[in-house]
Structure formats: C-alpha cells, structure tokens
Amino acid sequence: MLVDKGGTGGGRGATGINGRGKGRSVMRLVVDLNRCQGYAQCAFLAPDVFAMHGDESLLYNPEAAAEQRENVARAVAACPVGAILLELTDEDMAGMVSQDAAGAGAGAGSGGSR
C-alpha cells in the first residue's frame, strides 16, 4: 500500500495485504508529510519505495520490503528536512543483537600486540 499526502492508498508494488507477502520481512516507514517539502531525494534513492506524484505529492510504501533496507537508509539520510523515519521492528532488533554478537565473537581474536 502506498500512502500519499491525503492519506489514501495507491497500488504500486503492493504484495498481499498492506504490502506484505506471507512470511516476508518488512520495514515500517513513517514520513512526516507536513515536514516534507518535495525535494524527491528519497524517490531518486529508493524508487521502489518512494515516488513523486506531481510536483509536491509524495507517495510511499509504509511497509517496504527488507530487501530495500540499504536504499531506504540512504533515502532517510538524504532527506534535507528529516521527514522520513524508519521504525525498528522486533525483527530488526533481533537482527541487530545477532549481528552484534557475531561481530563481538569475530573481533575477539583479532587483537594484536604492538
């Protein structure tokens, strides 16, 4: 489901209910449409998630596929007015914990002497 400034849904790229396929991991996005000024940096960096409709209306998928994580992160960082928020889900938090644990184990033996 795409959301525009009027809060109505679109149909671009939706899979199943609310853009989710069965067992598919998603990211939750929130765009402050009062803050958005239509610079469209997000649409350039993550075109499968964000799109401009006309000159000022932003359409976006509030539950983007996890495969878009890197592009969405770039879009969040590039927004000149900071209008895009990426909400962390329980799955995101679990992934971060497992990555931290794996990183801690890998870094433990890499210390050298000087």
Beta strands, then each sheet from edge to edge (+ up, - down):
strand 1: 26-31
strand 2: 50-53
strand 3: 57-60
strand 4: 63-65
strand 5: 84-87
sheet 1: 4+ 1- 5+
sheet 2: 2+ 3-
end
